[in-house]
Amino acid sequence: MRIGFVGTGRMGRPMVRRLVAAGHQVSALGRSGETRRALAELGAQAVPFAAATGTDADAVIVCVFTDEQVRAVCLDTPLLETMPPGSVLAVHTTGSPRTVEDIAAVADSHDIEVLDIPVSGGPHDIDAGQLTLFGGGNAAALERIRPALAAYGDPILHLGPLGSGQRVKLVNNVLFAAQIGLVAESVRLATQLGVEESALLSALPHASSAGRALGSVAATGSVAAFAESVGEFLRKDVSVARNLATELNADLGPLATAIDAADYRDPGD
C-alpha cells in the first residue's frame, strides 16, 4: 500500500520502519535534515510538508502528540485536498473524539474516510508487531488499511462508530492511571507498616495483586520514578477524559480519587 505518515517521533519512527519492512511505500513528513536522513535510512521517502504525504496515498496515518497538533495537520494544511477520493485518514493520537468528528465533517466532502485508531503499548510492542489498536469508524475502511496496520499492530480492534476508539483508549488510560494511584497508596500503607518501597515492589509482582501497572512501577523502582516517566502522557489523557466526562454529564467516580493519589493532576491545577 502507499502510505503517508505524519509524526515520526518515539512511536511513529518504529511504525514507519515496520511499514517499510512489510513492503509498503511510505512518504513521511520530515522537516529537518536530521529527520529526512533518518527516514531515508529506514527506506521511506521524506517530504517537506504534511500535505505532501497525502499525494497518491491509499491511507495517511497521523501519529502526533496532541489534539491541537492533529487539527493543525488535518485542518490547517491542504492534506485532505491532496488525498485521493476513497482514501483513508487514520489518527493514532489519543485525544478527544470531537477532534476526529470535526475532521470527518470536512473529509466527507472529499470522499475520505476518517478513522480514530489510538494505540496502547510502546516502541517495544511496535518492534514485536504487537501494538494494540483501538479502532473507531467505518469497519470497511478499517479492513482496507488493515494490511498496513498489521505491520505493527495486533490486535487490531474495531469498537464501533467514529470516536469509539478514542473513548475506549481514554477509559483505558484513566483506569491505568488509577491503578498507579492504588499502587502509590499501597506503598504508603506499607511504609506505615514498616516495609520499604523497594521490598514491597520486589514482592508484589509475584503475588495475586500482580498486574501491568504494578509491574511497570516495579520495573522503574518506585512510584515516583514511574510517574515521572509517564506523567506527561497520562496527565494529557486524563485531562481529556475529565473534560469529555463533564461534557457528557458523566464522572470518573472513585477512579478520580485513585488517580489523584498518584499525583497525575496538571501542576497548574
C-alpha positions as CSV (number, residue, x, y, z in Angstrom):
1,M,0.0,0.0,0.0
2,R,1.0,3.6,-0.5
3,I,1.1,5.2,3.0
4,G,1.6,8.8,4.0
5,F,2.8,9.3,7.6
6,V,2.9,12.4,9.8
7,G,4.6,12.2,13.2
8,T,7.9,10.2,13.1
9,G,8.8,10.5,16.8
10,R,9.2,8.0,19.6
11,M,6.2,5.9,18.3
12,G,6.0,7.0,14.7
13,R,9.5,6.2,13.6
14,P,9.4,2.5,14.5
15,M,6.0,2.3,12.8
16,V,7.5,3.6,9.6
17,R,10.3,1.1,9.9
18,R,7.8,-1.7,10.2
19,L,5.7,-0.4,7.3
20,V,8.7,-0.3,5.0
21,A,9.9,-3.7,6.1
22,A,6.4,-5.1,5.3
23,G,6.7,-3.8,1.7
24,H,4.6,-0.7,1.9
25,Q,5.6,2.5,0.1
26,V,5.9,5.2,2.8
27,S,6.0,9.0,2.3
28,A,6.7,10.6,5.7
29,L,6.9,14.2,6.9
30,G,10.5,15.2,7.6
31,R,11.0,18.9,8.2
32,S,14.6,18.8,9.5
33,G,17.6,17.5,7.7
34,E,18.2,15.1,10.5
35,T,14.7,13.6,10.3
36,R,14.9,13.4,6.5
37,R,18.2,11.4,6.7
38,A,16.7,9.1,9.4
39,L,13.7,8.4,7.2
40,A,15.9,7.7,4.2
41,E,17.8,5.2,6.2
42,L,14.5,3.5,7.0
43,G,13.7,3.3,3.3
44,A,10.9,5.9,3.4
45,Q,10.5,8.9,1.2
46,A,10.8,12.1,3.2
47,V,8.5,15.0,2.1
48,P,8.8,18.6,3.5
49,F,5.1,19.4,4.0
50,A,2.3,17.5,5.8
51,A,0.0,17.8,2.8
52,A,2.6,16.1,0.6
53,T,2.1,12.9,2.5
54,G,-1.4,12.6,1.0
55,T,-0.4,12.7,-2.7
56,D,-1.4,9.3,-4.3
57,A,-1.8,7.7,-0.8
58,D,-4.1,4.9,-0.1
59,A,-4.0,6.0,3.6
60,V,-2.4,8.7,5.7
61,I,-1.5,7.9,9.3
62,V,-1.2,10.7,11.8
63,C,0.8,10.0,15.0
64,V,1.4,13.3,16.7
65,F,1.1,14.1,20.4
66,T,-1.9,16.4,21.0
67,D,-5.4,17.2,19.6
68,E,-4.1,20.7,18.6
69,Q,-1.4,19.1,16.5
70,V,-3.9,16.7,14.9
71,R,-6.1,19.7,14.0
72,A,-3.1,21.6,12.7
73,V,-2.1,18.8,10.4
74,C,-5.5,17.8,9.2
75,L,-7.4,21.1,9.1
76,D,-4.8,23.8,8.8
77,T,-2.9,22.3,5.9
78,P,-4.3,21.1,2.4
79,L,-3.8,17.5,3.5
80,L,-7.4,16.5,2.9
81,E,-7.3,18.2,-0.5
82,T,-4.2,16.3,-1.6
83,M,-5.5,12.9,-0.6
84,P,-7.3,10.9,-3.3
85,P,-11.0,10.2,-3.1
86,G,-11.7,6.9,-1.4
87,S,-8.5,7.1,0.7
88,V,-8.4,6.8,4.5
89,L,-7.1,9.1,7.2
90,A,-6.2,7.2,10.4
91,V,-5.4,9.1,13.6
92,H,-3.3,7.3,16.2
93,T,-3.1,10.3,18.5
94,T,-5.0,9.8,21.8
95,G,-7.4,12.7,22.2
96,S,-11.0,13.9,22.2
97,P,-13.5,12.1,20.0
98,R,-14.6,15.6,18.9
99,T,-11.4,16.2,17.1
100,V,-11.8,13.2,14.7
101,E,-15.5,14.1,14.3
102,D,-14.7,17.6,13.2
103,I,-12.1,16.4,10.8
104,A,-14.5,13.8,9.4
105,A,-17.1,16.6,8.7
106,V,-14.6,18.2,6.4
107,A,-13.2,15.0,5.0
108,D,-16.6,13.8,3.9
109,S,-16.8,16.4,1.1
110,H,-13.5,15.0,-0.2
111,D,-14.8,11.4,-0.1
112,I,-12.2,10.5,2.5
113,E,-12.9,8.1,5.4
114,V,-11.6,9.1,8.8
115,L,-10.7,6.5,11.5
116,D,-9.7,7.1,15.1
117,I,-7.2,4.4,16.0
118,P,-5.4,5.3,19.2
119,V,-2.8,2.8,20.3
120,S,-1.8,1.1,23.6
121,G,1.8,0.0,24.1
122,G,5.3,1.3,23.4
123,P,8.1,1.1,20.9
124,H,9.0,-2.4,22.0
125,D,5.4,-3.5,21.1
126,I,5.8,-1.9,17.7
127,D,9.0,-3.7,17.1
128,A,7.3,-7.0,18.0
129,G,4.3,-6.2,15.8
130,Q,2.1,-6.4,18.9
131,L,0.8,-2.8,19.4
132,T,-2.9,-2.8,20.4
133,L,-5.0,-0.6,18.1
134,F,-8.4,0.7,19.2
135,G,-10.4,1.4,16.0
136,G,-13.4,3.6,15.6
137,G,-15.2,4.5,12.4
138,N,-16.3,2.7,9.2
139,A,-15.5,-1.0,9.6
140,A,-14.9,-1.5,5.8
141,A,-12.4,1.4,5.8
142,L,-10.5,-0.3,8.7
143,E,-10.4,-3.5,6.8
144,R,-9.0,-1.7,3.7
145,I,-6.0,-0.5,5.6
146,R,-5.6,-3.5,7.9
147,P,-2.7,-4.8,5.8
148,A,-0.7,-1.7,6.7
149,L,-1.8,-1.5,10.3
150,A,-0.8,-5.2,10.7
151,A,2.8,-4.3,10.1
152,Y,2.9,-3.2,13.8
153,G,-0.5,-3.8,15.3
154,D,-2.0,-6.9,16.8
155,P,-4.8,-7.0,17.9
156,I,-6.5,-4.5,15.6
157,L,-9.9,-4.0,17.2
158,H,-13.0,-2.4,15.6
159,L,-15.0,-1.0,18.5
160,G,-17.8,1.0,16.9
161,P,-18.5,4.2,15.1
162,L,-16.1,7.1,14.8
163,G,-14.9,8.2,18.2
164,S,-15.2,4.8,19.8
165,G,-11.5,4.1,19.7
166,Q,-10.8,7.3,21.5
167,R,-13.4,6.7,24.2
168,V,-12.1,3.2,24.9
169,K,-8.5,4.4,24.9
170,L,-9.4,7.2,27.4
171,V,-11.1,4.8,29.7
172,N,-8.0,2.5,29.4
173,N,-5.7,5.3,30.4
174,V,-7.9,6.5,33.2
175,L,-8.0,3.0,34.6
176,F,-4.2,2.6,34.2
177,A,-3.6,6.0,36.0
178,A,-6.0,4.9,38.8
179,Q,-4.1,1.6,39.1
180,I,-0.9,3.5,39.6
181,G,-2.6,5.6,42.2
182,L,-3.6,2.4,44.0
183,V,0.0,1.2,43.9
184,A,1.0,4.6,45.4
185,E,-1.5,4.1,48.2
186,S,-0.2,0.6,48.8
187,V,3.3,1.9,49.1
188,R,2.1,4.5,51.6
189,L,0.4,1.8,53.7
190,A,3.5,-0.5,53.5
191,T,5.7,2.4,54.7
192,Q,3.4,2.9,57.7
193,L,3.7,-0.8,58.4
194,G,7.5,-0.5,58.3
195,V,8.1,-2.1,54.9
196,E,10.4,-0.3,52.5
197,E,9.0,0.5,49.0
198,S,11.8,-1.4,47.3
199,A,11.0,-4.6,49.3
200,L,7.3,-4.2,48.5
201,L,7.8,-3.8,44.8
202,S,10.2,-6.8,44.7
203,A,7.5,-9.0,46.2
204,L,4.1,-7.9,44.8
205,P,4.7,-8.7,41.1
206,H,4.9,-12.3,42.1
207,A,1.7,-12.3,44.1
208,S,-2.1,-12.2,43.4
209,S,-2.0,-8.4,43.2
210,A,0.3,-8.5,40.1
211,G,-0.7,-6.6,37.0
212,R,0.7,-4.5,34.3
213,A,0.5,-1.2,36.3
214,L,2.3,-2.8,39.3
215,G,4.8,-4.5,37.1
216,S,5.6,-1.2,35.3
217,V,6.1,0.6,38.6
218,A,8.3,-2.2,40.0
219,A,10.5,-2.2,36.8
220,T,11.3,1.5,37.4
221,G,12.0,1.0,41.1
222,S,9.5,3.4,42.6
223,V,6.1,5.0,42.1
224,A,7.7,8.5,41.9
225,A,10.1,7.3,39.1
226,F,7.4,5.7,37.1
227,A,5.1,8.7,37.5
228,E,7.9,11.0,36.3
229,S,8.4,8.8,33.2
230,V,4.8,8.7,32.0
231,G,3.3,11.7,33.8
232,E,3.3,13.9,30.7
233,F,1.3,11.4,28.7
234,L,-1.1,10.4,31.4
235,R,-1.8,14.0,32.5
236,K,-2.8,14.9,29.0
237,D,-5.1,11.9,28.5
238,V,-6.6,12.1,32.0
239,S,-7.4,15.8,31.3
240,V,-9.1,14.9,28.0
241,A,-11.1,12.2,29.8
242,R,-12.2,14.5,32.5
243,N,-13.3,17.2,30.0
244,L,-15.2,14.6,27.9
245,A,-16.9,13.2,31.0
246,T,-18.0,16.7,32.0
247,E,-19.2,17.4,28.5
248,L,-21.3,14.2,28.5
249,N,-22.6,14.6,32.1
250,A,-20.5,11.6,33.2
251,D,-18.0,11.3,36.0
252,L,-14.9,9.4,36.9
253,G,-16.2,8.4,40.3
254,P,-13.7,6.6,42.6
255,L,-11.3,6.5,39.7
256,A,-10.6,10.2,40.2
257,T,-9.6,9.6,43.8
258,A,-7.2,6.9,42.9
259,I,-5.7,9.0,40.1
260,D,-5.1,11.9,42.5
261,A,-3.2,9.5,44.8
262,A,-0.5,9.2,42.1
263,D,-0.5,13.0,41.5
264,Y,-1.2,13.0,37.8
265,R,-3.0,16.3,38.1
266,D,-1.6,19.1,36.0
267,P,0.9,21.1,38.1
268,G,-1.1,24.2,37.2
269,D,-4.4,22.8,38.7
